[in-house]
Amino acid sequence: MSKRLEVTVEDAIQSYDEEIGDEDYGFIFDSDGNLKYAFIPEVLPDKPPKSIQKIMKILGVIDLQQFNEDLTIH
């Protein structure tokens, strides 16, 4: 990886860290498209937003609370 690209990736990560809030959801996938990690709000609403429900259904995730247990799925 070139030096210039490394700096760009580091800047992007720092930018995301600053933009991600306590109430945000995020899903990280590996290069094969498998769910690798997810983060969710620390305090979950009774019902997640419809778009998150759709993602959960596609991924076969029944309970988002499992991600509050600091699990990484491989």
N, CA, C and O atoms as a GROMACS GRO file, in nm:
protein
  296
    1MET      N    1   0.085  -0.117   0.000
    1MET     CA    2   0.000   0.000   0.000
    1MET      C    3   0.090   0.124   0.000
    1MET      O    4   0.185   0.132   0.078
    2SER      N    5   0.060   0.217  -0.085
    2SER     CA    6   0.144   0.336  -0.094
    2SER      C    7   0.127   0.424   0.028
    2SER      O    8   0.024   0.419   0.096
    3LYS      N    9   0.227   0.505   0.056
    3LYS     CA   10   0.226   0.595   0.171
    3LYS      C   11   0.107   0.691   0.161
    3LYS      O   12   0.041   0.720   0.261
    4ARG      N   13   0.080   0.740   0.042
    4ARG     CA   14  -0.030   0.835   0.022
    4ARG      C   15  -0.164   0.770   0.054
    4ARG      O   16  -0.250   0.833   0.117
    5LEU      N   17  -0.184   0.645   0.012
    5LEU     CA   18  -0.308   0.574   0.038
    5LEU      C   19  -0.325   0.547   0.188
    5LEU      O   20  -0.436   0.558   0.240
    6GLU      N   21  -0.216   0.513   0.257
    6GLU     CA   22  -0.223   0.489   0.402
    6GLU      C   23  -0.273   0.613   0.474
    6GLU      O   24  -0.358   0.602   0.563
    7VAL      N   25  -0.225   0.728   0.439
    7VAL     CA   26  -0.268   0.852   0.502
    7VAL      C   27  -0.416   0.876   0.474
    7VAL      O   28  -0.490   0.917   0.562
    8THR      N   29  -0.458   0.850   0.353
    8THR     CA   30  -0.598   0.867   0.317
    8THR      C   31  -0.688   0.775   0.398
    8THR      O   32  -0.793   0.818   0.445
    9VAL      N   33  -0.649   0.650   0.416
    9VAL     CA   34  -0.727   0.555   0.495
    9VAL      C   35  -0.732   0.602   0.641
    9VAL      O   36  -0.839   0.599   0.702
   10GLU      N   37  -0.620   0.643   0.697
   10GLU     CA   38  -0.618   0.692   0.834
   10GLU      C   39  -0.708   0.812   0.852
   10GLU      O   40  -0.780   0.822   0.951
   11ASP      N   41  -0.705   0.904   0.756
   11ASP     CA   42  -0.791   1.022   0.762
   11ASP      C   43  -0.939   0.982   0.756
   11ASP      O   44  -1.022   1.039   0.827
   12ALA      N   45  -0.970   0.885   0.673
   12ALA     CA   46  -1.109   0.839   0.660
   12ALA      C   47  -1.156   0.777   0.791
   12ALA      O   48  -1.268   0.804   0.835
   13ILE      N   49  -1.073   0.695   0.853
   13ILE     CA   50  -1.109   0.633   0.980
   13ILE      C   51  -1.131   0.739   1.088
   13ILE      O   52  -1.228   0.731   1.163
   14GLN      N   53  -1.044   0.836   1.095
   14GLN     CA   54  -1.059   0.943   1.193
   14GLN      C   55  -1.188   1.021   1.167
   14GLN      O   56  -1.259   1.058   1.260
   15SER      N   57  -1.217   1.045   1.042
   15SER     CA   58  -1.338   1.118   1.006
   15SER      C   59  -1.462   1.040   1.049
   15SER      O   60  -1.555   1.098   1.105
   16TYR      N   61  -1.463   0.908   1.023
   16TYR     CA   62  -1.577   0.826   1.064
   16TYR      C   63  -1.591   0.824   1.215
   16TYR      O   64  -1.703   0.831   1.267
   17ASP      N   65  -1.480   0.815   1.287
   17ASP     CA   66  -1.485   0.817   1.434
   17ASP      C   67  -1.552   0.944   1.485
   17ASP      O   68  -1.626   0.940   1.584
   18GLU      N   69  -1.526   1.054   1.418
   18GLU     CA   70  -1.584   1.181   1.461
   18GLU      C   71  -1.731   1.192   1.423
   18GLU      O   72  -1.807   1.262   1.490
   19GLU      N   73  -1.773   1.124   1.316
   19GLU     CA   74  -1.910   1.135   1.266
   19GLU      C   75  -2.005   1.033   1.327
   19GLU      O   76  -2.126   1.055   1.327
   20ILE      N   77  -1.954   0.922   1.379
   20ILE     CA   78  -2.039   0.818   1.434
   20ILE      C   79  -2.084   0.860   1.573
   20ILE      O   80  -2.003   0.888   1.661
   21GLY      N   81  -2.217   0.862   1.590
   21GLY     CA   82  -2.274   0.904   1.718
   21GLY      C   83  -2.318   0.786   1.804
   21GLY      O   84  -2.316   0.672   1.759
   22ASP      N   85  -2.356   0.816   1.926
   22ASP     CA   86  -2.397   0.714   2.022
   22ASP      C   87  -2.524   0.641   1.981
   22ASP      O   88  -2.550   0.530   2.028
   23GLU      N   89  -2.602   0.700   1.894
   23GLU     CA   90  -2.729   0.639   1.853
   23GLU      C   91  -2.722   0.578   1.713
   23GLU      O   92  -2.825   0.541   1.657
   24ASP      N   93  -2.602   0.566   1.656
   24ASP     CA   94  -2.585   0.515   1.520
   24ASP      C   95  -2.571   0.363   1.518
   24ASP      O   96  -2.534   0.299   1.616
   25TYR      N   97  -2.603   0.308   1.402
   25TYR     CA   98  -2.586   0.166   1.373
   25TYR      C   99  -2.479   0.153   1.265
   25TYR      O  100  -2.463   0.242   1.182
   26GLY      N  101  -2.405   0.041   1.266
   26GLY     CA  102  -2.307   0.018   1.161
   26GLY      C  103  -2.281  -0.130   1.144
   26GLY      O  104  -2.279  -0.206   1.241
   27PHE      N  105  -2.262  -0.171   1.020
   27PHE     CA  106  -2.235  -0.311   0.989
   27PHE      C  107  -2.108  -0.316   0.906
   27PHE      O  108  -2.095  -0.244   0.807
   28ILE      N  109  -2.014  -0.402   0.945
   28ILE     CA  110  -1.886  -0.417   0.876
   28ILE      C  111  -1.882  -0.557   0.815
   28ILE      O  112  -1.910  -0.656   0.881
   29PHE      N  113  -1.847  -0.562   0.687
   29PHE     CA  114  -1.841  -0.688   0.615
   29PHE      C  115  -1.699  -0.717   0.571
   29PHE      O  116  -1.621  -0.625   0.545
   30ASP      N  117  -1.665  -0.846   0.563
   30ASP     CA  118  -1.533  -0.881   0.511
   30ASP      C  119  -1.536  -0.881   0.359
   30ASP      O  120  -1.639  -0.850   0.299
   31SER      N  121  -1.425  -0.914   0.297
   31SER     CA  122  -1.415  -0.906   0.151
   31SER      C  123  -1.504  -1.008   0.080
   31SER      O  124  -1.528  -0.996  -0.040
   32ASP      N  125  -1.553  -1.109   0.154
   32ASP     CA  126  -1.643  -1.207   0.095
   32ASP      C  127  -1.790  -1.171   0.119
   32ASP      O  128  -1.880  -1.244   0.076
   33GLY      N  129  -1.814  -1.061   0.186
   33GLY     CA  130  -1.950  -1.017   0.212
   33GLY      C  131  -2.013  -1.073   0.338
   33GLY      O  132  -2.133  -1.058   0.360
   34ASN      N  133  -1.933  -1.137   0.422
   34ASN     CA  134  -1.983  -1.192   0.548
   34ASN      C  135  -1.982  -1.083   0.656
   34ASN      O  136  -1.891  -1.001   0.661
   35LEU      N  137  -2.084  -1.084   0.741
   35LEU     CA  138  -2.088  -0.989   0.852
   35LEU      C  139  -1.972  -1.018   0.945
   35LEU      O  140  -1.959  -1.129   0.998
   36LYS      N  141  -1.889  -0.919   0.964
   36LYS     CA  142  -1.770  -0.935   1.049
   36LYS      C  143  -1.792  -0.869   1.185
   36LYS      O  144  -1.748  -0.921   1.287
   37TYR      N  145  -1.860  -0.755   1.186
   37TYR     CA  146  -1.878  -0.679   1.309
   37TYR      C  147  -1.998  -0.587   1.291
   37TYR      O  148  -2.027  -0.543   1.180
   38ALA      N  149  -2.065  -0.559   1.399
   38ALA     CA  150  -2.174  -0.462   1.396
   38ALA      C  151  -2.168  -0.379   1.523
   38ALA      O  152  -2.131  -0.428   1.629
   39PHE      N  153  -2.205  -0.253   1.510
   39PHE     CA  154  -2.220  -0.172   1.631
   39PHE      C  155  -2.359  -0.112   1.628
   39PHE      O  156  -2.415  -0.080   1.523
   40ILE      N  157  -2.413  -0.098   1.748
   40ILE     CA  158  -2.550  -0.049   1.764
   40ILE      C  159  -2.553   0.051   1.878
   40ILE      O  160  -2.457   0.060   1.955
   41PRO      N  161  -2.662   0.126   1.890
   41PRO     CA  162  -2.672   0.218   2.004
   41PRO      C  163  -2.664   0.141   2.136
   41PRO      O  164  -2.714   0.028   2.146
   42GLU      N  165  -2.601   0.202   2.236
   42GLU     CA  166  -2.590   0.138   2.366
   42GLU      C  167  -2.728   0.114   2.426
   42GLU      O  168  -2.754   0.011   2.488
   43VAL      N  169  -2.816   0.212   2.408
   43VAL     CA  170  -2.954   0.198   2.454
   43VAL      C  171  -3.041   0.181   2.330
   43VAL      O  172  -3.063   0.276   2.254
   44LEU      N  173  -3.089   0.060   2.311
   44LEU     CA  174  -3.169   0.030   2.192
   44LEU      C  175  -3.313   0.077   2.209
   44LEU      O  176  -3.371   0.066   2.317
   45PRO      N  177  -3.371   0.129   2.101
   45PRO     CA  178  -3.514   0.160   2.107
   45PRO      C  179  -3.593   0.029   2.110
   45PRO      O  180  -3.539  -0.077   2.080
   46ASP      N  181  -3.721   0.038   2.146
   46ASP     CA  182  -3.805  -0.082   2.150
   46ASP      C  183  -3.807  -0.153   2.016
   46ASP      O  184  -3.807  -0.276   2.009
   47LYS      N  185  -3.808  -0.075   1.910
   47LYS     CA  186  -3.813  -0.130   1.775
   47LYS      C  187  -3.714  -0.053   1.688
   47LYS      O  188  -3.724   0.069   1.677
   48PRO      N  189  -3.618  -0.123   1.625
   48PRO     CA  190  -3.522  -0.052   1.539
   48PRO      C  191  -3.592   0.009   1.417
   48PRO      O  192  -3.702  -0.034   1.382
   49PRO      N  193  -3.530   0.108   1.354
   49PRO     CA  194  -3.587   0.166   1.232
   49PRO      C  195  -3.610   0.058   1.126
   49PRO      O  196  -3.542  -0.044   1.124
   50LYS      N  197  -3.705   0.084   1.037
   50LYS     CA  198  -3.741  -0.015   0.934
   50LYS      C  199  -3.621  -0.057   0.849
   50LYS      O  200  -3.609  -0.175   0.814
   51SER      N  201  -3.534   0.036   0.814
   51SER     CA  202  -3.418   0.000   0.732
   51SER      C  203  -3.326  -0.096   0.807
   51SER      O  204  -3.268  -0.186   0.746
   52ILE      N  205  -3.311  -0.077   0.937
   52ILE     CA  206  -3.228  -0.168   1.017
   52ILE      C  207  -3.298  -0.304   1.027
   52ILE      O  208  -3.231  -0.407   1.023
   53GLN      N  209  -3.429  -0.305   1.041
   53GLN     CA  210  -3.504  -0.430   1.044
   53GLN      C  211  -3.484  -0.509   0.914
   53GLN      O  212  -3.471  -0.632   0.917
   54LYS      N  213  -3.481  -0.440   0.801
   54LYS     CA  214  -3.460  -0.506   0.672
   54LYS      C  215  -3.320  -0.567   0.666
   54LYS      O  216  -3.303  -0.680   0.620
   55ILE      N  217  -3.221  -0.493   0.713
   55ILE     CA  218  -3.083  -0.544   0.714
   55ILE      C  219  -3.074  -0.667   0.804
   55ILE      O  220  -3.012  -0.766   0.768
   56MET      N  221  -3.138  -0.659   0.921
   56MET     CA  222  -3.138  -0.772   1.014
   56MET      C  223  -3.197  -0.896   0.948
   56MET      O  224  -3.144  -1.007   0.962
   57LYS      N  225  -3.307  -0.877   0.877
   57LYS     CA  226  -3.374  -0.991   0.812
   57LYS      C  227  -3.283  -1.053   0.706
   57LYS      O  228  -3.270  -1.175   0.700
   58ILE      N  229  -3.219  -0.969   0.625
   58ILE     CA  230  -3.128  -1.019   0.521
   58ILE      C  231  -3.012  -1.097   0.582
   58ILE      O  232  -2.971  -1.200   0.529
   59LEU      N  233  -2.960  -1.047   0.695
   59LEU     CA  234  -2.844  -1.109   0.760
   59LEU      C  235  -2.883  -1.225   0.851
   59LEU      O  236  -2.796  -1.297   0.900
   60GLY      N  237  -3.013  -1.244   0.873
   60GLY     CA  238  -3.057  -1.351   0.962
   60GLY      C  239  -3.033  -1.319   1.108
   60GLY      O  240  -3.020  -1.410   1.190
   61VAL      N  241  -3.027  -1.192   1.142
   61VAL     CA  242  -3.007  -1.149   1.280
   61VAL      C  243  -3.144  -1.131   1.344
   61VAL      O  244  -3.227  -1.056   1.294
   62ILE      N  245  -3.166  -1.201   1.455
   62ILE     CA  246  -3.294  -1.194   1.523
   62ILE      C  247  -3.290  -1.091   1.636
   62ILE      O  248  -3.387  -1.018   1.658
   63ASP      N  249  -3.179  -1.084   1.707
   63ASP     CA  250  -3.169  -0.999   1.825
   63ASP      C  251  -3.048  -0.907   1.815
   63ASP      O  252  -2.933  -0.953   1.822
   64LEU      N  253  -3.072  -0.777   1.798
   64LEU     CA  254  -2.961  -0.682   1.791
   64LEU      C  255  -2.885  -0.672   1.923
   64LEU      O  256  -2.769  -0.632   1.925
   65GLN      N  257  -2.950  -0.707   2.032
   65GLN     CA  258  -2.886  -0.697   2.163
   65GLN      C  259  -2.757  -0.779   2.170
   65GLN      O  260  -2.668  -0.747   2.249
   66GLN      N  261  -2.746  -0.884   2.087
   66GLN     CA  262  -2.624  -0.965   2.087
   66GLN      C  263  -2.501  -0.882   2.054
   66GLN      O  264  -2.391  -0.916   2.096
   67PHE      N  265  -2.519  -0.772   1.981
   67PHE     CA  266  -2.405  -0.689   1.945
   67PHE      C  267  -2.361  -0.598   2.058
   67PHE      O  268  -2.250  -0.546   2.056
   68ASN      N  269  -2.447  -0.577   2.157
   68ASN     CA  270  -2.408  -0.499   2.274
   68ASN      C  271  -2.321  -0.580   2.368
   68ASN      O  272  -2.271  -0.528   2.468
   69GLU      N  273  -2.302  -0.706   2.337
   69GLU     CA  274  -2.218  -0.793   2.419
   69GLU      C  275  -2.077  -0.798   2.364
   69GLU      O  276  -1.999  -0.887   2.398
   70ASP      N  277  -2.043  -0.701   2.277
   70ASP     CA  278  -1.909  -0.690   2.216
   70ASP      C  279  -1.870  -0.815   2.140
   70ASP      O  280  -1.754  -0.856   2.144
   71LEU      N  281  -1.964  -0.875   2.071
   71LEU     CA  282  -1.934  -0.993   1.990
   71LEU      C  283  -1.886  -0.950   1.852
   71LEU      O  284  -1.935  -0.853   1.795
   72THR      N  285  -1.792  -1.024   1.801
   72THR     CA  286  -1.752  -1.008   1.662
   72THR      C  287  -1.791  -1.137   1.592
   72THR      O  288  -1.751  -1.246   1.634
   73ILE      N  289  -1.868  -1.125   1.486
   73ILE     CA  290  -1.916  -1.244   1.415
   73ILE      C  291  -1.821  -1.273   1.299
   73ILE      O  292  -1.788  -1.184   1.221
   74HIS      N  293  -1.779  -1.397   1.288
   74HIS     CA  294  -1.693  -1.439   1.176
   74HIS      C  295  -1.759  -1.550   1.102
   74HIS      O  296  -1.704  -1.600   1.004
   0.00000   0.00000   0.00000
